[in-house]
Amino acid sequence: MYRFQVRAHTQPGEYIAIVGSVPKLGMWSPAQALPLTTNADIYPLWQIELDPTHLVHAENRLEYQYLHIKPPNKVEWESKLKNRAVPIEPTPELLVIDNGYWGTIEPYAYSYYEYGTAPLILPQREGSLKIVVVGSSVAAGCSAWKLRGWAWLLQQELQRRFGHQVLLHAKLGANVTNIIDWFPDLVANHRPDIVIVALSLGNEGLASAPSYEYKAIQRRFESGLQKLLDMTRGIGAVPMLGGVYPNGHYNQDHYNILLETHHRMLCWEVPVFNWLGALDNGQGRWKPGLFFDHAHPNSEGHRLMFAAIPLELFDLNRAQLQEKQKQQLPDKVPVFSDEQGFHLLVNPQTKALRIINATRYPYVISPAWRELQEAVQNKANLLPGIYTLNHPNNNTPLSFFVRGDRTIETVLEIPPGTDSEYAATFHLFAPKACQILYYDGQLGLLKESDQRLRILNETDHEYNIHPMWQEVRTALKAMPPGVYKDTLEPEAQFRTMMIGKEGLESRIKARPKSSIIYEYRSPLSAISRVGIIPLGDRCAVRMLLYKLELDGPAYPFDLTRTTILSDVADIIANRFENMWNPDYLRYNPSEKRIYHTKWSGLSFAHEVEENDQNMYPVFERMKMRYSNRAARFWYTIKHANELLFIRTGVADRNSVIDMVQKLEQICGNKPFRFMLISLQDARDIVDIPHVLHYCFDFNPDRMYHDEHYWRECAKTMGSILESIGVSSKNLFWCPPKVPKED
């Protein structure tokens, strides 16, 4: 039996019918068309079962269309230009003719047996090869007539020509992770001579992922393929790869990824079937007439995939293949030796570099060591990019960088007694190797365990990683909360990573072209974290913290002018109520500044934009900005372990006492300090509890116009903070967006 089925959306009382070129289907007469049926469980799928012996027509080919019947007498045809067509063949089981959607007439029919069929196993001629094809739905022949796709065509042809036996093991939706898990059962148990791995970037989720995940998906896919190549060689078989192929949902960015992967695969020194050249329309999507849906080729597409496979690769018997394997490169090839005990060796297949220093002296590998660099360039054929130490320790460098010309760019000090192996970073992206938390082609965050995080910086500049980078901050929620330290420089600035329940809570830096490992050291509670909150009088403190890279999201007084300290104290005591209330705000167009009528020392600059025709949008923006800044103020008061309030500008004793009293009220029992930086006699205020005074003048106007002055002021500010024990190692970083519960 043939079951014809099509997906169509109808209204109550309407139905779908089939009409065609044989009497059983009405000879194209709508009045004689056969109705299809549906029900609540399968709608919008409509279907009908017909005996193929009743459908025989010229050349055993049936032409037909579906009709949309709309009572009382309206008939809508699928097309006025073309018909659907299927071959009529005897079938031992129920054959499903999947016609996709009503109105979309594909040039080639798709069919499959309702209950599947046993895998076809053709005989193997004595001395010939056993070949296993492992892949996903395209390898299974999905969307081809009777699932006779490229792999089925290859199976038939290799048996006919050479007597080889081809076993097909393909699963719908399979990706590199699945196939690695299934490899022992699907592949290894057959003891094959050749293994063909045919997978796609589509099943890795490329088309549906956010753009910042593209590179991570690409790396995982390529690393997974490399892992499968190694597993194939590990069972004594020869690996081959099905190339990447189009997808109807790809855009230009996806296509760039596709092309990069395609070209890299061609350099892997294994046969790769060039399917992209046969199927691609030049934009990453299928050529017209070669696809059934966005993910699958039709019968003609499968035929072209088969035609792109060089059959001469298989023109050999088992004895010839085994002889060819004996000629393969060894696992380790000497690259360099100084005849004193210092050696470099390379694995030509994995490109891993082994460094041995059997002497009593340290060696330094540098770009200036020309003899070694020339040997590496000519013999090692390393992959450009970061190489990482396979078994990290505290004595041997964790990573080095390989230039595009295949020489080592990094200066490496190799300790005595070293025997270490470095591998290209792609192995870190293989399934089960690490959990990729974030990767954009430049910065990588890889979770190696709950205690260990690896950072990859593939750029030529230092990378700042901070909580205001939303994707990175949230990605690090995958790590358990706590304090993590750089294993090589744990006490250096910006080498302490703090992770809370909302992700990253500190700024760290990654050296250029390097791999860094952070290890868990303690819970967050083990560190007394200091929250720095500027209190005016201008933006000098904010500017200095920015230069020191200790700045985070803005607080209420960061970008205001507050000439009167008692106003600041009163604003805080009133919990910022009315600070941005339009009823108290007046704009001075000549000064381009908004003044506050209740607190006369408070004013705002940079709030009015050139295209503002009235003050309404200005006040709305201020409401959003300053309510968020106030929320951060209270969040920091609540969650930091200690607080450091900093203000610049001269202040009298009574105002300082008043400020401290207000801060005591809002901080409760939490330790805090009020730092005043001003050119005034400190004797008036130094005896006030909680108060620190430093006699400097940090002029923000001069900072704007004099970069050197700005840097000198920042250096002074950094020394002050260091003297009181505040640094990147214990700084509290307020999140840009305060959690709702706070």
N, C-alpha and C positions, 0 to 999 in steps of 0.2 A: 504494500500500500504506500501511496504518496500522501503526506499531510502537507497541504499548502497553508502557510500562515503569514499574516501581515499585521502590522500594528497600525491602527487607525482610530482616531477620536471621533465619536459620533454623538448625536443627541438622542434622547428617548424616542423610540419609534423608527429610527434610522437603522440601516444595517449595511454590511459589506457583502458583495456578491462577486463571483468569478465567471468570466466569459472568455471563450477562446476559439481556437481554429478547428475544433473537432465537434461532432454532433453532441457528445456528452456535455460540452460546455456551450451549446447553443449556436455554434457557428457564427459568433460575433453578434448574436441577437440579444439585446438586453432583456427581452421578455423571457428568454430561455436560460438566462444566467442562473447559476446555482448559489443559493445564499450560504454564507459562512456563519458560524456561531461563536459566541463568546459567553463569559459569565463573570461574576464579580471577582472570582479568584484570579482570572487571567487577563481581564480587560486592561489595556486596549488591544490585546492580542485577539485577532479573529482567525478561525481556522476551519478547514474542511478536509476530510480524508477521502481519497479517490483511488480506485483500482487503476494502475497504470496501463493495464491491457485495454481499458476503455478510452485511453488518451493517445493511442498510436496514431501518428500522422506521417506525412511525408518525411523521409529521412529520420524517422523516430525522434522528431523534434516537435515540441508543443509550444505554440505561441499563445499568450493570454494576457488579460488585464483584469484588475479589480475595479469594481464599480461601487460608488457610494450612492446608495438608494435612499432618497428622501421623499417619503410619501407626501402627497398622494401619487405623483407620477414624475418626479424629477429624478433624472439619472445623471450622475457626474462621473465621467471617465477619468482615469488617471492621466492619460496623455493622448494627444491627437497625433503625435509624431512617431512614437515607438511603442513596441510591445515588450512584455516580459517573455523569456523563453527558457525552456529546460529540455535536456535530453530525456527521452523515455527509455528506460532500461528495466529489465527484470530485476527485482529486488527481493531478497529472502526475508527482509525485516522491514519494519515501518521506517520509511525515509522521510525526514522532515525537510521541506523546502522553505527555508527562511528568507522571506522577501523584504525584510527590514520594515520600512515605513511606507504607508500608502502615498502614492504620488512621487516616490523616489525610485525610479526604475534603474537598477544596476545593469551594466552590460553583461555581467557574468553571474550565474546563479550560485547560491550557497546552499549546501545540503549536508545533512549528517544523519546517522542512524539514531533513532529515538533512544535505544537502550545501549548504544555504543557497540563496538565490535572488538573481538579479541585482537591483541596486537598481531600484526602481520609479521611472521617470521619466515623469511625465505631461506632456502638451503645455502650452506656455505661450501664452496668448492674446496677440496683438499689443498692446503698450502696457501689459500687466499686469506684475506684479512677479516677480522671482526671489528666493526665500527659502531660506536655508540653515539647517537645524537641526543644531546640533552638541552632542553630549552623550555620556552613558554608556549602560549597559545598559537603564535605564528609558526613555531616549529611543529606544533601538533596539526597544522593545516587549517586552522580556524579560518572560516569564511571562503574556503575553496570548495568546489563540488566534491561531495563525499569525503571531505577533509583530505583530499589528495593534493597536499601542498608541496612546497619545495623539497621537504625532507622525504616525502613519499616518492616523489619523482627521482630523487637521488638514490633512494633505496632500490627502486626498480632498475635504474640504469647501471648502477655499480654491480648489481647481481648479474645483469645481462652481459655486461662487457667483461668483467673481471672475476665473477663468481664470489665477490665479497658479500658478507652478511652485514646488513645495517639494522641495528636495533634502535627504535625510537622511544625515548622516555621524555615526554614533555607534559608540563602541567600548567593549566590556565593560571595566569597571574604570577608565575614564578619570577623571582629576581635573584640576584647574586647570593643573597643571604640564604634563601631557600635551597638553592642548588648546592651550596657548600654543605648545608646540613644534610641534604639527601644524597650527597655524592657516594658514600659507601654503599648504599643500597641500589641507587639508580645506575651507578657506573662501575665502581670497583669490583663488585661481585661478579660482573660479566668477564672480567680479565680481558678487556679489549686491547686491540692493537692501536687504534686511533680513537680519539674522543673529539667530537665537534661540539663546542659550547656556543649556543645561539641565544643570546638574551638582548634586552633592549633597555634604553634609558627611560622609555615610557613606563615600564613596570617599576622603575625606581621612584616614580612620582614627579618626574621633571615638569610635565605640562601643568600640573596643578599646584606646585609649590610656590611660595613667595620667592621673589628674585634673589634675596640674600641667601637662599638655600641652594641655588643652582650649583655652585662650585662644590659644595659638600656632597650633593647627589652625584655629581660627576666623579669626584674623587672616590667615593664609596663604590661606584660602579666599576671604575677602572681597577681599583685595588682588589675588588672581588674577582674580577676576571683574572688578574695576576695570581691570586690565590688559587683559582681553579686550574690555571696553567701549571702551577707548582704541584697541585694534588694529582693532576694527570701524569706529570713526569714521575711523581712518586710511586705510581703503580706500574711504571714501565711502559706507558703508552705515549704516543705522539699526539700533542694537542693541536687543534685547529680552531679558528674562531669564525663564527658568523659575524659579519660587520654590523654596525648600527644601521638603522633604517628610519624612514620618515614617520611622522605622526600628524594627523590632521589638525591637532590643537597646538602645534608648535608655532611660536612667533620668531622674530629675528634673533632675540637673545637666546632662545632655545636652540636655534639653528647654529649660532656661534659655538655653543657648547657641543653640539652634535659634530660639527666639523673638527673642533679641537680633539675630541675623543677619537674620531675617525683617523685623523692623521697620526695621533700617538699610537693607536693600535697597529698601524702599518709599520711602525718602527720596532715592534716587539719581537722580531725575528721568529715569528710563527706565521703560517699561512692565514690570511684574513680574506674572507669572501667580500668583495666590494659591492655590497647591496645598495649603498647610497648612490653610487653612480648610475645604477639601473633604475632606481625608483624615485629619486629626489627631483622635485620641480624647481630646484634652485633656491628654495626658501624654507626647506625643512619639511615641507608637506608632500603628499603623494602627487605624482604626475596624474593628469586626468585619465580616467578609465582604468586605473590600476588598484583601486581600493573599494572595499565593501563598507567600512566605517572608518572613523578616525584612527583606530589602532591596528586595523588588519588589512592586508592586501586581499584582492579577490583572486580568482583562479588565474587570470592573466598576470597579476602581480607576482603570484607564487611561481608561475612559469619563468618569469624574468629573473627571479631570485635564483632559481635552479640554473638558468642559463649563465648566471654570473659566477658559478662555481667552476674553477679550473679542474676538469676531470682528470687531467694528466697527473695531478697530485696523487691519484689513487692507482696509477698504472705501475704497480709493483706487487710482488707477493710477500709472504711473511719473512722469508729468508732475506730478501732484498731490504725489507724494512729494518730488520734486526741489524744487518750490516751497516745500514745508514745510521742507526742509532749509536753504534759503536764509534762512529766518526764524530759524534757530537762533542762539543767543547767540555772539558773537565769542570768540576765544581770550583776549583781554585786555579787561577793563572797568575804566575809571578809578574809583578808590575815594576818593582824597584827593590834593590838591595844595595847596601853600602859595604857588604862583605864583613861588617863588624858586628852584626846582630840586629840591624834595623831593616825591616822588610815591609813591603806593601804587596798584598795579593787581592785579586778581584774574582768574584763569581760572575762569569760572563752572562749568565742567564738572569740572575736577580740584580746584578750590578752592585751587590754589597761589597764594601771595601774593608779588608782586614788589615789592621796596623799592629805590627809586632816590634816591640823594643826590648830585646833580650839583653841589653847592655846595662851597665850600672849608672848610666848618665841620661839626663833628659835630652830629648831631641825637640827641635822646633821646626814644624812645617810652616813655611811662609811662601808667599808669591815670589820672593826673591831667590828661593832655592830652585834654580832653573832646571838643573838636571832631573830632579824629582818631578817637577811640574811637567816637563816634556814627556817623561815616562808615563805619568798619569794621563796626559792628554792623548798619547799615541796608543797606549795599551789598555787602559782601564775602561775607557768609553763610559764614564760615569754620566748619570742623568743630571741635567741642570736643576738646581734647587737645593733645598736643605737636606743634609744627611744627618741622621740621629743615631746615637749610641744604642745598640740593642740591649745591653744590660747596664743601665746607668750606675755610676758610683761617684764618690766625692773627689776622686783623684784625676779622672780622665775627662777631657772636654766632652760636653753633652752633644755637641753638634758642630757641623761645619757647612759652608756654603760652596756649591759648585757653580762656576760661571757658565755662560753659554758656550764658551770655547772648551768646556770640559776640564778646566783646571781648578784647583782649590784656591778660593779667595781668602778664606779665614786663616788667621795665624793660630796654630795649634801647638801647645806645649804637651809633648807626649812623655809621661813619667817613665822612669826605669821599670822594667818588669811588666810592661804593658802587653796585653794580647787582647785587642778589642776589635769588634766588628761594627761597622756603621752601615746603615741601610737607608735608601731614599725614603722620604717621608710617606710615599704612597702606601707603604705597608701598614702605617698607622691607621689609615682610613679603611682598611679591609674589614668586612663584617666580623664581629666578635673581637677585633683587636682593641678598639676603643669606641666609646659612644661620642659621636660628633655633636657637640653642643652648639657650635657655631663655626662656619667657615665661609668666607666670601672671596677666596682666591688670594687674599693678602694676609688676613689674620685667621688663625685657627684656634679653637678651644676644644680640647679633646679630653674627655673623662676616661682615665685609665682605671680608676677604682674610686671607691668612696673616700679614700685618703689621698688621692693623687690626681692632679690636673696638669696636662701638658699644654703649653702655649706655643704656637708657631707664628713667627713674624717673617713673612716671605718678602717683605719690602726692604728697600735700602735706607730706611729711616726708622728712628725710634717710634714705637707705637704707644700712644696713651690709651689706656683701657680704663674707663671710668663709669660710674653709675648713671650718668646722664645719657649714655648710649643704650637706648632702651632694649634693642635686640640682644645685646651682650649681657646687660643686667639681668634680664629675665632668663636668658639661656643658662646662667649660672645658678638658677634656682635648683637645677638638677644635682648640684653638689650639696652635701650636708652642711648646715650652718656651722661656722667656726672660723678660726684664724688659720690661714695657710701662708707658708713661707717659701720663698725661692730657695731651692736646695743649695745653690752655689753661693748666693750672697744674701743670706737671711736677714742680716742687720742693715743692709743698705736701704736708702730712702726709696720709696715706691716699689719695694719688694715684699710688702706685707699685704696679703689679700684677705679682706674681711667679707664673709658671705653670710647674709641673714636669710630669713624666710622668704623675703622678696627678691633675693638674688644678690648681686654685687653691691657692696657698701663701702668701697674704698677705691682710690685710684692707684693703678700699678702701671709699670712701664715694661715694654718688651724690647730687648735690644734688636738692632737690625739683623735680618737674615740669620735668625737663630731659633733654637728650640730651648724652652725653659720649662722646668718642672717645679710645680708648687705642691708641697705636701702639707697635710693637716697637722697642726701643732697643738691647738687648744680650743676649747669653746670660747665664744665671744665674751662670755662673762669673765674670762681670765684677764682681759684687757680693760683698763679704765679709759674709756674713749671720751675725748674732749670735743665738745661742740663749740665751734667759734662762731659768734654772732656779732656782726658789726652793728654799732649804734650811731653812726654818723661821725662827725658832723657833715662830711661830704662823702664822696665815693673813693677816697684814698685807700681805705682798708680793703675794699673790694678789689681795687686795681692791684694792690700789693699781693693779695692772696692769689689773684689770677697769675701774676708773674711767677709766684712761687709754686704754682700748680696745685694749690691747696683750696682753690675755690670750688664751690658747688653751686646748686641753684640759688637764686637771689632770695634775700630776706627783706623785710619791709623798708629798712633804712639804707639799703645798699646804694640805691640810685636816687636818693632824695637829698635835699639840703636841710639840715636841722641845726640852726644856729644857736638855739637855746636848749640846754640840757634838760631843764625842768619840763619843757614840752615833751621831750622823748620819754621821760619818766611818767608823765601824765598819760601819754598815748598808750604806753604799755599797761599802766594800771587800769585803764579803761578797755583793755583787750582790743585795742585798735578800732574800737567803735567810732564811726564818723571820720576816720582818717581819710577815706576816699569817697565820703558822702558828697554828692554834687551840690547840696545846699550850702556847703562850706567852702566850695572851691571857686576861685575867680581867676580867669585867664588874662595875662598881660601880654598882648600881641607884640608889643615892641621888644619885650625881653624874651618872648617865647617861653614863658614860664607860668605855671599854675601856682597860685598862692592859696594858703589855707587861712580862713578868717577866724577860726577858733584858736588854733595854735599858730601864732603869727610868725614863729621861727621856722615853720615847715613850708617847703615849696617843692615843686616837681618840675623837672626839665625833661625833654625828649619824649613827651607824651603826645603832643599835637603833631600830626603828620601833614604834609603839604596838601594832600587831597581831601583833608577833613573840611567839609563845608559848614558844619556846626559842631557843637561840643558833645552831642549825644553819643556818637561812636567813641569819642575820647573817654567819656566817663564809663562807658560799658567796658572798654578795654582795661581801664584802671581798676574797675571792680573785679574783673577776672584776675588781673595780675596781682593786685595787692591782697586780695583774699587768699590766693594761693601762697603768697609770701608769708602772710600772717599764719596760715596753717602750718607752714614749715617751721616758723618761729616756735609755735607751741609744741610741735612734734619733737623738735630738738630739745626743748626744755624737759619734755617728758622722757625721752628715750636715751639721751646722752648720759654718761656716768658723771661727767664733770662739765662745767660750762665756763667759757671764757668770753666775756663781753668786751669789745674793743671800741674805743671812741677816740677820734682825733679832735684837736681844738681846745682852746683854753676854757676852763670851767672853774667856778668859784667853789669854796668848801661846802657851803650849804647845799648847792645843787648836787655836788657829788654825794653828800650824805643822803640827800633825798633819793637819788638814783639807787644807791646801795640798799636803802630801806625797801624800795619798791622791788628790787631784784630779790631781796630776802623773802619777800612775800610770795613771789611767783615761783621761786626755786625750792621753797620749803627747806628740807634738811639736805638737799643736794649741794655738794660743794661747788662754789663758783668763785670767779675772780673778775673784777672790773678793771680793765687796763685803760688808762688814759695816756695818750701820747700827745704832748703839747709843750710849747716853749713857755714854761712858767715855773715859778719857784715851787719846788715839790714839798717844801716844809709845811705848806698849808694843808696837804692832803695825805701825806705818806702814813700818818698814824691812824687813818680810817681803816677799819677791818675790811678785808677782801680787796683793797685797792692796790694796784701796781701803777707806778708812774714812770714814764720814759720821756726824757727831754729831747724831742726831735720835732722837726716840722716836715711833714709829708704833704707837699703841695700837688694836688691832682692836676691843676692847670699846667704846671711845669712838666709833669709826667707826660701829659698828652703830646707836648711839643719837643721833649728831650728824652729820647730813648735811654741814653746813658744814665741820666739822673734817675729815671724810673727804675733801672736795674740796680743802681746803687742803693736806692731806698728799699727795694725788695730784699737786697742782701742784708741790709740792716734789720729789716723786719724778720727775716729768717733767723738771724742771730738771736733776736729777742725771744722768738718762739722756742728756739732750741735751748736757750738758757733756762726756760721755765718748763722744759720737758714736753713740748708739744711738737709733733712731727707727723709725717704721713703714716708712721707706724701705730699711732694711737688716735688719729683724727676721726671724729664722728662725721660721717657723710649723710646728710639728710636726703631722702629720695626726692626726685623732682616732683612726683605726684604723691602726696601723702595718702596712705591707705584710708579707706572710708571709715574704718573703725576708729581712726584717730582724728 
